[in-house]
Protein backbone atom coordinates (compact mmCIF):
# COMPACT_ATOMS: atom_id res chain seq x y z
CA UNK A 1 0.00 0.00 0.00
CA UNK A 2 2.52 2.56 -1.16
CA UNK A 3 0.02 5.27 -2.07
CA UNK A 4 -1.56 7.28 0.73
CA UNK A 5 -5.31 7.65 0.36
CA UNK A 6 -7.27 10.36 2.17
CA UNK A 7 -10.19 8.98 4.21
CA UNK A 8 -13.51 10.81 4.56
CA UNK A 9 -14.36 12.08 8.01
CA UNK A 10 -18.00 10.99 7.94
CA UNK A 11 -17.66 7.38 6.78
CA UNK A 12 -15.78 4.65 8.60
CA UNK A 13 -14.05 2.53 6.00
CA UNK A 14 -13.66 -1.25 5.97
CA UNK A 15 -9.90 -0.75 6.35
CA UNK A 16 -10.44 1.08 9.69
CA UNK A 17 -12.80 -1.46 11.25
CA UNK A 18 -14.04 -4.97 10.77
CA UNK A 19 -17.28 -5.07 8.79
CA UNK A 20 -19.83 -7.59 10.02
CA UNK A 21 -21.21 -10.05 7.48
CA UNK A 22 -24.67 -8.50 7.92
CA UNK A 23 -23.29 -5.01 7.14
CA UNK A 24 -21.30 -6.38 4.19
CA UNK A 25 -24.48 -8.02 2.83
CA UNK A 26 -26.34 -4.72 3.15
CA UNK A 27 -23.54 -2.86 1.34
CA UNK A 28 -23.57 -5.47 -1.44
CA UNK A 29 -27.35 -5.14 -1.86
CA UNK A 30 -27.01 -1.37 -2.17
CA UNK A 31 -24.04 -1.70 -4.57
CA UNK A 32 -25.85 -4.26 -6.77
CA UNK A 33 -29.01 -2.14 -7.13
CA UNK A 34 -27.18 -0.17 -9.82
CA UNK A 35 -24.79 -2.95 -10.89
CA UNK A 36 -21.84 -1.11 -9.36
CA UNK A 37 -22.45 2.25 -11.02
CA UNK A 38 -23.04 5.63 -9.36
CA UNK A 39 -26.78 6.19 -9.40
CA UNK A 40 -26.27 9.86 -10.29
CA UNK A 41 -23.46 10.13 -12.88
CA UNK A 42 -23.24 6.41 -13.88
CA UNK A 43 -19.48 6.14 -13.26
CA UNK A 44 -18.20 2.64 -12.44
CA UNK A 45 -17.61 2.08 -8.73
CA UNK A 46 -15.37 -0.44 -6.95
CA UNK A 47 -16.99 -2.28 -4.05
CA UNK A 48 -13.80 -2.53 -1.99
CA UNK A 49 -13.30 1.26 -2.19
CA UNK A 50 -16.39 2.02 -0.09
CA UNK A 51 -15.80 5.26 1.83
CA UNK A 52 -12.21 5.79 0.65
CA UNK A 53 -12.06 9.36 -0.65
CA UNK A 54 -9.69 9.86 -3.57
CA UNK A 55 -9.49 6.18 -4.51
CA UNK A 56 -10.56 5.15 -8.00
CA UNK A 57 -14.21 4.08 -7.97
CA UNK A 58 -14.73 5.16 -4.36
CA UNK A 59 -18.31 5.40 -3.17
CA UNK A 60 -20.67 6.11 -0.32
CA UNK A 61 -24.23 5.21 0.53
CA UNK A 62 -26.47 7.97 -0.76
CA UNK A 63 -30.00 8.64 0.50
CA UNK A 64 -32.19 9.19 -2.56
CA UNK A 65 -34.54 11.25 -0.40
CA UNK A 66 -32.27 12.96 2.11
CA UNK A 67 -32.86 12.31 5.81
CA UNK A 68 -33.28 16.11 6.17
CA UNK A 69 -36.20 15.89 3.70
CA UNK A 70 -37.93 13.02 5.52
CA UNK A 71 -36.02 10.13 3.90
CA UNK A 72 -35.21 6.92 5.71
CA UNK A 73 -32.42 4.34 6.02
CA UNK A 74 -34.62 1.72 4.36
CA UNK A 75 -32.94 -0.13 1.47
CA UNK A 76 -35.38 1.31 -1.07
CA UNK A 77 -33.99 4.79 -0.28
CA UNK A 78 -30.28 3.87 -0.34
CA UNK A 79 -28.07 3.84 -3.44
CA UNK A 80 -24.37 3.64 -4.28
CA UNK A 81 -22.96 7.00 -5.28
CA UNK A 82 -19.55 8.52 -6.05
CA UNK A 83 -18.40 10.47 -3.06
CA UNK A 84 -18.32 13.67 -5.13
CA UNK A 85 -21.87 13.11 -6.44
CA UNK A 86 -23.14 12.39 -2.92
CA UNK A 87 -21.62 15.62 -1.62
CA UNK A 88 -22.85 17.62 -4.63
CA UNK A 89 -26.40 16.27 -4.28
CA UNK A 90 -26.81 17.27 -0.63
CA UNK A 91 -30.56 17.48 0.02
CA UNK A 92 -31.56 17.94 -3.64
CA UNK A 93 -33.67 15.37 -5.46
CA UNK A 94 -31.47 12.86 -7.37
CA UNK A 95 -33.24 13.61 -10.69
CA UNK A 96 -32.17 17.25 -10.39
CA UNK A 97 -28.51 16.29 -10.02
CA UNK A 98 -28.69 13.50 -12.66
CA UNK A 99 -29.82 16.03 -15.26
CA UNK A 100 -26.50 17.86 -14.82
CA UNK A 101 -24.85 14.70 -16.18
CA UNK A 102 -27.44 14.21 -18.92
CA UNK A 103 -28.96 11.22 -17.09
CA UNK A 104 -32.66 10.69 -16.46
CA UNK A 105 -32.63 7.58 -14.27
CA UNK A 106 -30.42 5.46 -12.05
CA UNK A 107 -28.54 2.57 -13.69
CA UNK A 108 -30.42 -0.73 -13.75
CA UNK A 109 -29.34 -3.71 -11.65
CA UNK A 110 -27.83 -6.65 -13.54
CA UNK A 111 -31.00 -8.74 -13.10
CA UNK A 112 -33.20 -5.87 -14.35
CA UNK A 113 -30.94 -5.43 -17.42
CA UNK A 114 -31.21 -9.16 -18.19
CA UNK A 115 -35.01 -9.03 -17.87
CA UNK A 116 -35.23 -6.01 -20.20
CA UNK A 117 -32.90 -7.70 -22.69
CA UNK A 118 -35.06 -10.84 -22.71
CA UNK A 119 -38.23 -8.79 -23.14
CA UNK A 120 -36.72 -6.69 -25.96
CA UNK A 121 -35.38 -9.75 -27.78
CA UNK A 122 -38.69 -11.63 -27.47
CA UNK A 123 -40.74 -8.60 -28.48
CA UNK A 124 -38.48 -7.85 -31.42
CA UNK A 125 -38.63 -11.46 -32.61
CA UNK A 126 -42.43 -11.52 -32.39
CA UNK A 127 -42.90 -8.23 -34.22
CA UNK A 128 -40.26 -9.04 -36.83
CA UNK A 129 -41.61 -12.56 -37.30
CA UNK A 130 -45.18 -11.31 -37.76
CA UNK A 131 -44.17 -8.68 -40.28
CA UNK A 132 -41.93 -11.15 -42.10
CA UNK A 133 -44.74 -13.74 -42.19
CA UNK A 134 -47.18 -11.26 -43.70
CA UNK A 135 -44.71 -10.03 -46.30
CA UNK A 136 -42.72 -13.14 -47.16
CA UNK A 137 -44.59 -16.18 -45.87
CA UNK A 138 -42.94 -18.79 -43.63
CA UNK A 139 -39.39 -18.01 -44.74
CA UNK A 140 -40.05 -14.29 -44.27
CA UNK A 141 -41.38 -15.07 -40.80
CA UNK A 142 -38.17 -16.87 -39.85
CA UNK A 143 -35.94 -14.14 -41.25
CA UNK A 144 -38.09 -11.38 -39.76
CA UNK A 145 -38.09 -13.11 -36.36
CA UNK A 146 -34.30 -13.43 -36.41
CA UNK A 147 -33.75 -9.82 -37.49
CA UNK A 148 -36.34 -8.53 -35.02
CA UNK A 149 -34.74 -10.50 -32.17
CA UNK A 150 -31.31 -9.09 -33.03
CA UNK A 151 -32.67 -5.54 -33.16
CA UNK A 152 -34.53 -6.01 -29.87
CA UNK A 153 -31.40 -7.38 -28.24
CA UNK A 154 -29.27 -4.48 -29.50
CA UNK A 155 -31.65 -1.89 -28.01
CA UNK A 156 -31.21 -3.26 -24.49
CA UNK A 157 -29.73 -0.93 -21.84
CA UNK A 158 -26.02 -1.15 -21.03
CA UNK A 159 -26.39 0.68 -17.67
Helices and strands as residue ranges (DSSP letters): H 21-32, G 47-49, E 59-63, G 67-69, G 75-77, E 78-82, H 83-89, H 94-100, H 110-154
